[in-house]
Amino acid sequence: MLAAALATLLSITAYGEPTGVAAEAGTSVDLELVLAVDVSGSMDLEEAQIQRAGYVSALMHPEFLSAVREGFQGRIAISYFEWGGTISKNSQMPWMLIETAADAERFARMIKERPFASMRGTSLSAAIAYGSTLFAGNGYAGTRRVIDVSGDGPNNYGAPVTPARDAATALGIVVNGLAIMIRPSAAYGPLDRYYADCVIGGPGAFVVSVQEPEDFAIAIRRKLILEVSGNRPPATVIPVAGDADCMIGEKLRPGFDRTYPELDR
C-alpha cells in the first residue's frame, strides 16, 4: 500500500525524487513541516506580498518560537516551496533545523528575499504530491510530518486533488490547509468547505481561513503554532463534512470534457 501511494505521488509530480541539502541523517525533531505556498495567477501581487509577509512574521513571532521550544525535542525541521499549475522548483528551500530565534530569523529572511513570480493554474494535487516526496531522505526523523498548503481557489490544473491527498495520508503525512478567501467566488462556493472536504487529511487535519488582508499574519501564526504544538484545533476550525464537489475547479475550467494528462506541462 505504501509503495502504491509513493508511486501515485511520483506520477503526479512528474519530477521524480527531489534533491536538496540534508542535515545529519536521522536528526530527531518534533515535526517535519513543509510549507506549500500558492503563487497562482489568481493571487495578485498585493495578496502574494501580504501572504509572504504573513509567513515571515509568523516564523519570527515569539509565540511560534515558544511552541517550538515546548516540544519534546525542542526543535523542528522545515522546508518551503511555491506552486501554481506546476511546481516552482527554484523556490524550494533546503530543509532547515529551527531550534533558536536565529534559526527562525534566517529561514524567514530567505522567504522574504525571494523574488516573486506568478504561475498559471492552480494544482493543489501537484503541490501535495511534490510536498510528500520531500520527506524521504531529508535527514530528519520527526514524530509528525505535515504539509501546510495555502491556496485561493480549487484544484483546476493537472490531476484531481483527492488521490494526491489520499496517497499522502497513506504515507502517514498530515495535510493541513490555509484557505485564502479575500476575494471569494460564488462559482465554487466556500473555499474553506472545499479544503475541508477535498484537500486536508490525516489525524487531526484542519483548515484555517483568511477573509481579510489584515488577518493573514494572525491566521498563519495561529496555524503554525497549532501544527508545531500538535494541539487539537479549536471548534471554529472547519471540520470535514463531505458535501463539497471535489472536481468543481476542473468543471469550471473551459474544455473540461476533453481528456487531460495527469499534469499539464
N, C-alpha and C positions, 0 to 999 in steps of 0.2 A: 504493500500500500504506500509506504514512504517512497519507494523508488518510483512508483507511478506518479505520485504527487510532484516529485522533483522533475520528472520528465515533462509533465504538464507545464510547470513553471518555465522551464528552459525553452520549450517550444513557443510559449507566448512571448518571452523576451526577445527571442531571435538573436541574442548576443552571446550565448554560452556563458561559461563561468567568468565572472568579472575578476579583475586583479586589483590589488591595492596594497598599501603599506600595512602590515600586521604587527601587533605587539608580540611580545614573547608568548610562545604557544601556551595556551591554557591559563592565561591570567584570569583569576576569579573576579567576577563583578556581580553586582546585584541585578543589573539589567543590561541587555544589549538592545539599543534603540536606534532605529532607522527613521530619519525624518524625510518623508517624500513630499516635496513641495510643488504645488501646481503653478506653472507659468504658461498655461494655455492662453490662446488668443483672447478668450473671454475675460481674462484678467488684465484690465488696463494698467497703465504704468503706475497710477496712483494706488490702486489696490495692491499691486505687486510690491511697491515700496513700503506700504503700511504692513503688509504681511511679513516682509523680511525684517522690518524694524521690530515687529512683534516677537519674532524668534530671537533676535539679538537681545532685546530687553529681557525676555523670559529666561534665557540662558545665564544672564548676568545677575538675575534678581536674587537677593538673599534667601527668599523662601525656597527657590529651586535648589540652591546650594545646600540649604538646611535639610531638604528632603534627601539629597544625595548622601550627606554625611550620616543621616539617621539609619541608613540601610545596614544590613549585617556586615557587608564588606566595606561600606563607606565609599564606594566608587561605582561608576557606571561606564560603559563604553557606548560611543555614539558615532553615527555617520549621517550623511546628508546627501541628497541629490534632488535635482529638479526635473520635472516631466511635463509633457503636454500630450500630443498624439503619440509621441515616442519618448525615449529617454534622452535627456541631455547628459551624455556620459562625461563631458568636460566639467559638468557641475559636481560630479561625485567627489566627496571629500573622504580622505582616508579615515579609517576608524581612529578615534582618539579616546584616551582614557581621561575621564573627568573625575578628579578627586579633590581639587583645590579651586579656589576662586580664580587663580591664574590660568588653570586649565580651561575653565569655562570661558574666561575672557578671550583666550587665544582662539577657541573654536568659534565663538560669537564674532570675533573680528574677521575670521576667514569668510563667514557668511556675509557680513556687512560689505566686505570689499569685493565680492563677486560682481562682475558686470551682469546686467540684466539682459536676457534675450528671450523674447516671447516665442512660443511654439504653437503650430496649428494643431487643432484637435484636442480631445480630452480622452485619454486612455487610462482609466483607473486600473484596468486589467494589467496593462504593461507596468504601471507603477508598482502594483502589489507583487507581480511576478518578479520583476527585477529586484525589488527590495528584498524579497525572500531569498534570492541567491547570494546576497551579501553576507549572510551569517556564516556560511560554511568556510572554514579556513581563515576566519578573521583574526585569530589569535586570542580570542576571549572565551571564557566559559561562564555564561550568565545563568542565574536562576530563572530568569524570564527573558523572552525575546519578543520584541514589539516593533511593528511598523506603524508609524504615525503618519497617516496620509491626509493631506488637505486638498480641497477642491471646491470649485464654484459651480459645478454642473455635473450631470450624469455621464456615465461612460457613453461615448459616441464614436469611438475610433478603435479599430483592431478587434481583438477577441472580446466576448462578453465578460463581464466582471465577476460573476458568481463562481465560475470554475477556478479562476485565479485565487479568489478568496478561499474557496474550499481546499484547494491544493496547499495554500499557505498554512491554514489551520491544521491540516493533516500532518504537517511537519512540526506542530507544536508552537507555531508563531501566532501571536495575537495581533489582529489588525484593528486599530482604532481610527476614528475619523474626526476631522475638523471640517464641518460643512460651512462654507462661506456663502452667506445669504444676504449680502449687502444689496444686490440687485436681483431679487427673486423673480422667477419666471413662472407664470401660470400654466405654461405649456406642459411642464413635467411635475408640477405640484411641489410640496415642501421638500427641499433638498435634504433636510435632516432626517426625514422619514425614509427617503431613498437610501441614504447612507446606513441607517439603522437596519434596514431590511436586506440590502444588497451588497454592501461594502464591508462592514465591520464583521468580525468573527473571532471566535476563541473565548476561553474562560474570562469573564469579567469585561469583555469588549464593550466600548461605549463610543458615543459621538457627542461632540460639543459643537454648538452652532455659534456663528458670528453674524449679527444682523446690523451692526453699526460699525463704521470705521474705527471709532474711538474705543471699541470693545476688543479689538484684535489682540493687543498686548495682554490684557487681563485673561482672555479666553485661552490663549496659547500657554500662558504661565500656569493657569489652572489645570490645563490638560497635561502638561509636562510633569507637574507635581503629582497628579494622580498616577501617571504612568511610572514615575520613579518610586513613589511610595508603595505602589501596589494596592492602595486602598480602594474600597468599593466606591463607585461613582455615586453622587447624591441623586435623589429621586428625580430632580429636574432634568437629568440627562435622558435623552430619548431612548426608550427600550426597544428591542426588536419586536415588531408587530406582525410582519408577514403580509402586508397588504399593498406594498409598492410594486409597480411594474419595473422589474429589473432590466428590461430591454427598452425602456422609454426613450433613452438617448439615441439608441440605434434607430428606433421607429421614427423619430423626428428628423433624422438625417436624410437629406434628399437622396433618392436612389436606394432606399433600404431594401427593396425587393430583389435587387441584383446580388449576386454572390460576392462576398468579400473574403479576402485572405485573412488569416488569423491576425496579422498585424500589417497594416498598410505601411509602406516604406517611402 
